[in-house]
Amino acid sequence: MRRLADGKGNHIPNGPVGLPIIGSFPFLSHYPELTLDYWAKKFGPLYSIWLGDQLFVVVSDPLIAKDLLITNGNIFSSRKEMFIKSKTIFHGRGITVMPNDARWRRHRKIANSFLNGQFLDDHTEIFDYEAKILVRELFRYGRAGTEPLNPQPHAGRCSLNAMLTIVFGIRTDTLEHPLVGHALRLSREFMNCTGPVSNLVDFVPLLQRLPNSLTNRAKKLHKDLVDAYGGMINEIEERMNNGQDVPSLSREDLAFMIGGVESTASIVQWFSAIMPSHPDIQEKAHAELDRVVGRNRLPTVDDEKDLPYVRAIIKEVERCHNPFWLSTPHVNTEDYTYQGQFIPKDTVVILNTVYTMHHNAERYSDPFKFNPDRYLNDHTKSSESTRLANVMERDHWMFGAGRRICPAITVAEHELWLAISRMLWAFKMEEAPGEPIDLKEYDGLSGRSPVPFRIQMIPRDHS
């Protein structure tokens, strides 16, 4: 079979072997996205690499992403059943990692039927309540701005409660509730087990047959997830069998719980870490909030259309700090030739979003600067921008692309909007004295949450 060529038409004999890379192997690097970016600059926006006996194609250009994943979505919308995530942790129950088959299409139909406009209307009060509690708890634990605090567990509990309420009809009442720490630890362990290192086990069959610590961790994580949520699932099913009303998504999959908590919480955490170093951006957001909302009530979802700068801040956080180092890979279900370059069936297609596509100077001027102004002439929500004909106008690629785009994107938007707009409305965020915030390091492997930090959350008023 013909190897995929680089963007200049030169064949890559066996992928970019022997290139200077970060770490001993690209997927073992602490910053594998920098390796992919290095190769994109050297080999062009479409190149191939081998990992074990698996061929990968890396897409680093929005137009190519549209051609393959959207225009030809009927070919490029499947998933590789990865050994660690799909088979070991989720036991085939994760909608985001299922192959494109009848079972996935059935699950996708269920998800789409629930995660629509009516679903949001029915559940907005959940996100509204949890965002209100988040602001109250940040005020309380920060002792009205007099003591620094780490906002990360509070953001995690806010997202956890929203998912618990939607999926199981329960919530935690305090940050100290045992389920909070346990669930957030499981979520972080999931991110670490499915990070770059897991790719080696996923695509080298020999390693799957040999004892290894990663597989053992994944098996334990599956057991812990069943122990944490299995009883809730069984109780819901018993209620269903008895004809009682139950939450809509209770039988969907554990991936909704895990992904829903980690992704939204991570964005709120990055927002909290970034704002102290941008007092000018805070001032501009405060002025907009005071003009539109005033000081006598909290912002609501109905205010979003009238608060373009606050919405731009959220978009810029999502662009700069994707919660995952890599989008869940696609797989093509038949041979395909793209612009003269042959992509054989069952190739894993990686969308190189977290670094290369999100820092594309052609799309984002001065891409390494945190600058919400770049979105001020964009009146769409991120979910709406995914449907724009011109993909160069798309906000970002955090939620994926094509038929496998995150089914809960509109849910995440509601949750993020209420949490971040209310934090901006309520607080001025400053670095704690003598505690600089590291915006370059990450906490975790696959996940891209900020390392622990503390900030001063100073109430803008005490009303």
VMD Tcl script that draws the C-alpha trace (Angstrom):
set ca {
  {0.00 0.00 0.00}
  {1.15 3.52 -0.69}
  {2.20 5.54 2.31}
  {0.52 8.87 2.83}
  {2.58 11.70 1.44}
  {3.32 14.97 3.11}
  {1.74 18.23 2.06}
  {4.43 18.77 -0.60}
  {3.75 15.48 -2.37}
  {6.80 13.69 -0.94}
  {6.16 10.19 0.29}
  {6.98 9.50 3.92}
  {8.55 6.02 3.87}
  {7.55 5.00 7.37}
  {6.16 8.07 8.99}
  {8.48 10.75 10.44}
  {10.84 8.27 12.07}
  {14.09 9.65 13.40}
  {12.95 13.25 13.70}
  {14.03 15.25 16.73}
  {11.08 14.84 19.12}
  {10.24 15.66 22.69}
  {10.73 12.57 24.83}
  {11.65 9.06 23.73}
  {8.48 8.49 21.70}
  {5.80 10.91 20.47}
  {2.91 9.51 22.50}
  {5.06 9.13 25.60}
  {6.05 12.76 25.62}
  {4.72 14.97 28.40}
  {3.75 17.41 25.63}
  {2.85 15.14 22.68}
  {0.91 17.99 21.05}
  {4.21 19.81 20.54}
  {5.56 16.76 18.73}
  {2.52 16.70 16.44}
  {2.93 20.42 15.84}
  {6.63 19.97 15.01}
  {5.77 17.30 12.46}
  {2.95 19.42 10.98}
  {5.46 22.20 10.34}
  {7.93 19.74 8.79}
  {5.62 17.44 6.84}
  {2.58 19.59 6.17}
  {-1.03 19.54 7.37}
  {-1.57 15.86 6.49}
  {1.00 13.21 7.37}
  {1.20 9.64 8.63}
  {2.91 7.84 11.49}
  {2.99 4.23 12.66}
  {2.44 3.04 16.22}
  {2.85 -0.70 16.46}
  {0.92 -2.09 13.51}
  {-1.54 0.81 13.44}
  {-1.33 3.57 10.82}
  {-2.26 7.08 11.98}
  {-3.07 10.11 9.85}
  {-2.72 13.51 11.53}
  {-4.92 16.34 10.24}
  {-3.74 19.84 11.13}
  {-5.79 22.00 8.76}
  {-9.46 23.02 9.12}
  {-10.20 22.62 5.40}
  {-8.82 19.07 5.34}
  {-10.76 18.33 8.53}
  {-13.94 19.47 6.83}
  {-13.25 17.44 3.67}
  {-12.58 14.22 5.57}
  {-14.66 14.35 8.74}
  {-17.67 16.37 7.59}
  {-18.05 16.11 3.81}
  {-17.01 12.45 3.87}
  {-18.41 11.74 7.31}
  {-20.02 8.53 6.08}
  {-16.49 7.12 5.69}
  {-14.59 8.86 8.51}
  {-17.07 8.67 11.41}
  {-16.14 5.42 13.08}
  {-13.97 4.81 16.15}
  {-11.17 2.40 16.96}
  {-12.18 0.21 19.90}
  {-9.19 1.21 21.96}
  {-8.11 -1.43 24.43}
  {-7.78 0.79 27.51}
  {-10.67 3.24 27.16}
  {-13.25 1.29 25.14}
  {-12.74 -2.31 26.15}
  {-11.23 -2.16 29.64}
  {-12.67 0.95 31.33}
  {-16.07 1.34 29.66}
  {-16.63 -2.29 28.57}
  {-18.16 -0.97 25.35}
  {-20.63 1.38 27.08}
  {-19.15 4.71 26.00}
  {-21.07 6.44 23.22}
  {-18.06 8.58 22.30}
  {-15.81 5.57 21.70}
  {-18.21 3.17 19.95}
  {-17.54 2.17 16.32}
  {-19.98 3.53 13.76}
  {-22.42 0.62 13.86}
  {-26.10 0.03 14.58}
  {-25.51 0.16 18.34}
  {-23.77 3.55 18.15}
  {-26.46 4.95 15.86}
  {-29.11 3.82 18.33}
  {-27.27 5.45 21.25}
  {-26.65 8.60 19.21}
  {-30.34 8.84 18.39}
  {-31.19 8.53 22.09}
  {-28.65 11.19 23.03}
  {-29.80 13.60 20.31}
  {-33.42 13.16 21.30}
  {-32.62 14.21 24.87}
  {-29.82 16.75 24.42}
  {-31.89 19.20 22.38}
  {-33.57 22.54 22.95}
  {-36.41 21.09 25.00}
  {-33.93 19.21 27.20}
  {-32.09 22.46 27.91}
  {-35.33 24.25 28.69}
  {-36.27 21.48 31.11}
  {-32.87 21.38 32.81}
  {-31.74 25.02 32.79}
  {-32.86 25.36 36.39}
  {-30.30 22.68 37.35}
  {-27.39 24.61 35.82}
  {-28.85 27.85 37.18}
  {-28.97 26.46 40.71}
  {-25.50 24.90 40.66}
  {-23.91 28.08 39.26}
  {-25.59 30.07 42.02}
  {-24.24 27.64 44.64}
  {-20.78 27.87 43.05}
  {-20.68 31.64 43.54}
  {-21.97 31.35 47.09}
  {-19.37 28.70 48.02}
  {-16.50 30.67 46.48}
  {-17.60 33.65 48.58}
  {-17.85 31.52 51.72}
  {-14.62 29.51 51.37}
  {-12.70 32.64 50.35}
  {-14.05 34.42 53.41}
  {-15.43 37.27 51.32}
  {-12.15 37.70 49.45}
  {-9.93 37.94 52.52}
  {-8.33 34.50 52.07}
  {-6.97 32.83 48.91}
  {-8.66 29.62 47.79}
  {-8.30 26.97 45.15}
  {-11.39 27.22 42.92}
  {-10.73 23.85 41.23}
  {-12.67 21.54 43.58}
  {-15.58 23.98 43.59}
  {-15.70 23.99 39.79}
  {-15.50 20.20 39.86}
  {-18.38 19.89 42.32}
  {-20.50 22.29 40.27}
  {-20.09 20.12 37.15}
  {-20.46 16.90 39.14}
  {-23.73 18.02 40.71}
  {-25.14 19.02 37.32}
  {-24.33 15.60 35.85}
  {-25.53 13.70 38.95}
  {-28.84 15.55 38.87}
  {-29.39 14.99 35.16}
  {-28.33 11.35 35.13}
  {-29.37 10.05 38.56}
  {-31.58 12.72 40.08}
  {-29.26 13.29 43.07}
  {-26.68 15.91 44.09}
  {-24.07 16.46 46.81}
  {-24.85 19.01 49.50}
  {-21.32 20.10 50.48}
  {-17.79 20.11 49.13}
  {-16.91 17.67 51.92}
  {-19.48 15.09 50.77}
  {-17.52 11.82 50.25}
  {-18.79 11.42 46.68}
  {-17.25 14.74 45.60}
  {-13.64 13.81 46.27}
  {-14.17 10.22 45.13}
  {-15.85 11.16 41.84}
  {-13.28 13.83 41.00}
  {-10.44 11.38 41.74}
  {-12.06 8.82 39.42}
  {-12.42 11.46 36.73}
  {-8.75 12.41 37.00}
  {-7.66 8.76 37.03}
  {-9.68 8.25 33.85}
  {-7.84 11.13 32.19}
  {-4.48 9.73 33.27}
  {-5.27 6.16 32.20}
  {-6.35 7.33 28.75}
  {-3.48 9.74 28.19}
  {-0.66 9.48 25.65}
  {0.89 6.45 27.36}
  {-2.28 4.40 26.87}
  {-1.95 4.74 23.10}
  {1.02 2.40 23.17}
  {-1.07 -0.36 24.79}
  {-4.10 0.47 22.64}
  {-2.32 -0.16 19.38}
  {0.35 -2.75 20.19}
  {-1.53 -6.08 20.59}
  {1.44 -7.80 22.23}
  {1.30 -5.35 25.15}
  {-2.39 -6.11 25.62}
  {-1.58 -9.76 26.21}
  {1.25 -9.08 28.64}
  {0.77 -7.97 32.25}
  {1.32 -4.23 32.57}
  {0.55 -1.58 35.15}
  {-1.64 0.52 32.85}
  {-4.04 -2.34 32.08}
  {-4.21 -3.14 35.79}
  {-5.04 0.49 36.56}
  {-7.73 0.51 33.87}
  {-9.32 -2.67 35.29}
  {-9.32 -1.17 38.77}
  {-10.83 2.05 37.45}
  {-13.64 0.12 35.80}
  {-14.38 -1.61 39.10}
  {-14.26 1.70 40.98}
  {-16.65 3.31 38.48}
  {-19.06 0.41 38.84}
  {-18.80 0.63 42.63}
  {-19.42 4.40 42.54}
  {-22.22 4.54 39.96}
  {-23.38 0.96 39.48}
  {-25.70 1.01 42.47}
  {-27.27 4.23 41.19}
  {-27.79 2.67 37.76}
  {-29.36 -0.45 39.27}
  {-31.69 1.67 41.40}
  {-32.76 3.68 38.36}
  {-33.43 0.51 36.36}
  {-35.49 -0.90 39.22}
  {-37.55 2.28 39.31}
  {-38.01 2.08 35.55}
  {-39.19 -1.52 35.82}
  {-41.72 -0.39 38.42}
  {-43.07 2.23 36.04}
  {-41.67 5.23 37.91}
  {-40.32 8.36 36.25}
  {-36.52 8.47 36.08}
  {-33.95 10.97 34.75}
  {-33.67 10.89 30.96}
  {-30.06 9.82 30.52}
  {-29.71 7.26 33.28}
  {-29.10 4.35 30.94}
  {-26.92 6.12 28.40}
  {-23.35 5.43 29.51}
  {-20.66 6.23 32.05}
  {-18.79 8.33 29.47}
  {-21.45 11.03 29.78}
  {-20.75 11.28 33.53}
  {-16.96 11.25 33.21}
  {-16.63 13.53 30.18}
  {-19.35 15.90 31.33}
  {-17.60 16.54 34.62}
  {-13.99 16.76 33.43}
  {-14.41 18.95 30.35}
  {-16.62 21.71 31.78}
  {-14.82 21.78 35.13}
  {-11.47 22.12 33.35}
  {-12.66 25.14 31.34}
  {-13.91 26.88 34.49}
  {-10.58 26.10 36.18}
  {-8.57 27.58 33.30}
  {-10.81 30.64 33.30}
  {-10.09 31.10 37.01}
  {-6.35 30.69 36.45}
  {-6.18 33.10 33.50}
  {-8.25 36.02 34.78}
  {-5.92 37.27 37.55}
  {-3.25 38.11 34.96}
  {-5.76 40.06 32.83}
  {-7.31 42.81 34.98}
  {-8.09 44.83 31.82}
  {-10.22 41.99 30.45}
  {-12.02 41.66 33.78}
  {-12.74 45.39 33.84}
  {-14.21 45.27 30.35}
  {-16.39 42.28 31.27}
  {-17.49 43.94 34.51}
  {-18.52 47.07 32.65}
  {-20.55 45.04 30.15}
  {-22.24 43.04 32.92}
  {-23.08 46.15 34.93}
  {-24.52 47.88 31.88}
  {-26.68 44.94 30.74}
  {-27.48 43.04 33.95}
  {-26.93 45.57 36.73}
  {-26.10 44.72 40.32}
  {-29.51 43.56 41.54}
  {-29.62 40.12 39.89}
  {-27.38 37.40 38.47}
  {-26.92 36.98 34.71}
  {-29.11 34.33 33.10}
  {-29.04 32.32 29.87}
  {-31.32 34.93 28.32}
  {-28.63 37.58 28.83}
  {-26.02 35.77 26.73}
  {-27.03 37.40 23.44}
  {-26.53 40.84 25.02}
  {-23.14 40.04 26.60}
  {-20.83 39.42 23.61}
  {-17.61 40.16 25.49}
  {-18.33 37.67 28.27}
  {-19.18 35.08 25.63}
  {-15.92 35.93 23.81}
  {-13.95 35.27 27.00}
  {-15.41 31.77 27.21}
  {-14.58 31.07 23.55}
  {-11.01 32.24 24.03}
  {-10.52 30.03 27.09}
  {-11.81 27.07 25.07}
  {-9.43 27.86 22.21}
  {-6.36 28.34 24.36}
  {-6.94 25.47 26.77}
  {-8.68 22.47 25.28}
  {-9.41 20.11 28.22}
  {-8.03 17.13 26.26}
  {-4.63 16.86 24.61}
  {-6.26 15.08 21.67}
  {-9.76 14.71 20.28}
  {-11.08 11.14 20.29}
  {-9.63 9.70 17.05}
  {-11.78 8.83 14.04}
  {-11.40 5.72 11.87}
  {-12.29 5.34 8.18}
  {-14.43 2.35 7.25}
  {-13.19 2.03 3.67}
  {-10.17 2.89 1.55}
  {-10.09 6.53 0.52}
  {-7.85 8.63 -1.68}
  {-7.62 12.30 -0.74}
  {-5.95 14.69 -3.18}
  {-3.94 11.79 -4.59}
  {-2.94 10.47 -1.16}
  {-4.10 7.00 -0.19}
  {-5.66 6.45 3.25}
  {-6.31 2.71 3.71}
  {-9.33 1.38 5.57}
  {-9.04 1.27 9.39}
  {-6.57 4.17 9.56}
  {-6.83 6.16 12.80}
  {-7.41 9.84 11.95}
  {-6.24 12.37 14.54}
  {-7.59 15.92 14.56}
  {-4.63 17.98 15.76}
  {-6.63 20.61 17.60}
  {-5.15 21.33 20.99}
  {-2.08 23.10 19.69}
  {-1.64 23.35 15.91}
  {-5.19 24.12 14.76}
  {-6.00 26.29 17.77}
  {-2.84 28.34 17.22}
  {-3.17 28.75 13.47}
  {-2.01 32.30 12.68}
  {-4.10 32.30 9.49}
  {-7.26 31.88 11.57}
  {-6.18 33.58 14.82}
  {-3.96 36.66 14.65}
  {-1.29 36.65 17.36}
  {-2.52 33.15 18.34}
  {-0.54 32.80 21.58}
  {-2.08 35.92 23.09}
  {-5.22 35.56 25.20}
  {-7.45 38.01 23.38}
  {-11.26 37.76 23.57}
  {-11.54 40.74 21.19}
  {-10.93 38.36 18.29}
  {-14.51 37.06 18.75}
  {-16.37 40.35 19.16}
  {-17.66 40.37 15.58}
  {-18.82 36.76 15.93}
  {-22.40 36.55 17.14}
  {-22.68 32.75 17.12}
  {-22.43 30.27 19.93}
  {-19.69 27.66 19.61}
  {-22.28 25.00 18.79}
  {-23.62 27.24 16.01}
  {-20.16 27.94 14.63}
  {-19.63 24.20 14.06}
  {-22.30 24.43 11.34}
  {-20.77 27.37 9.46}
  {-19.99 26.64 5.81}
  {-16.60 28.33 6.15}
  {-14.70 26.28 8.73}
  {-12.06 29.01 8.98}
  {-14.72 31.03 10.82}
  {-15.34 28.30 13.37}
  {-14.63 29.34 16.97}
  {-12.55 26.29 17.90}
  {-12.54 22.49 17.62}
  {-12.79 21.60 21.31}
  {-15.94 19.53 20.85}
  {-14.70 17.55 17.82}
  {-16.14 17.53 14.31}
  {-18.58 15.83 11.98}
  {-21.00 13.14 13.04}
  {-18.89 12.34 16.12}
  {-19.02 15.85 17.53}
  {-19.80 15.86 21.24}
  {-23.56 15.25 21.56}
  {-23.68 17.33 24.74}
  {-22.12 20.50 23.30}
  {-25.20 22.65 23.97}
  {-25.44 21.29 27.52}
  {-21.80 22.24 28.13}
  {-22.42 25.72 26.71}
  {-25.30 26.33 29.13}
  {-23.30 25.14 32.11}
  {-20.18 27.13 31.20}
  {-22.12 30.28 30.45}
  {-23.90 30.36 33.81}
  {-20.80 29.48 35.85}
  {-18.37 31.89 34.18}
  {-20.72 34.83 33.65}
  {-21.74 34.70 37.31}
  {-18.17 34.42 38.56}
  {-17.32 37.52 36.55}
  {-20.44 39.28 37.81}
  {-19.63 38.47 41.44}
  {-15.84 38.68 41.75}
  {-12.65 40.45 40.87}
  {-9.97 37.74 40.62}
  {-6.38 38.41 41.69}
  {-3.28 36.31 42.29}
  {-2.65 35.40 45.91}
  {0.40 37.34 47.18}
  {3.56 35.34 46.57}
  {1.70 32.57 44.69}
  {2.23 32.99 40.93}
  {-0.03 30.89 38.71}
  {1.62 28.53 36.23}
  {-0.30 28.73 32.95}
  {2.10 26.50 31.01}
  {2.16 23.28 33.03}
  {-0.68 20.74 33.10}
  {-2.11 18.60 35.85}
  {-2.60 15.11 34.42}
  {-1.71 13.29 31.22}
  {-4.60 13.12 28.76}
  {-6.45 15.91 30.57}
  {-5.19 19.45 30.37}
  {-6.29 20.99 33.67}
  {-4.13 23.64 35.32}
  {-1.83 22.64 38.14}
  {-3.29 23.51 41.57}
  {-3.35 27.23 42.32}
  {-4.96 29.69 44.70}
  {-6.43 33.10 43.95}
  {-8.15 35.95 45.75}
  {-11.81 36.14 44.76}
  {-12.77 39.61 45.88}
  {-16.52 40.31 45.92}
  {-17.46 43.24 43.73}
  {-20.05 44.10 46.34}
  {-21.57 42.39 49.36}
  {-25.18 42.56 48.33}
}
mol new
graphics top color blue
foreach p $ca { graphics top sphere $p radius 0.5 }
foreach p [lrange $ca 0 end-1] q [lrange $ca 1 end] { graphics top cylinder $p $q radius 0.2 }
display resetview
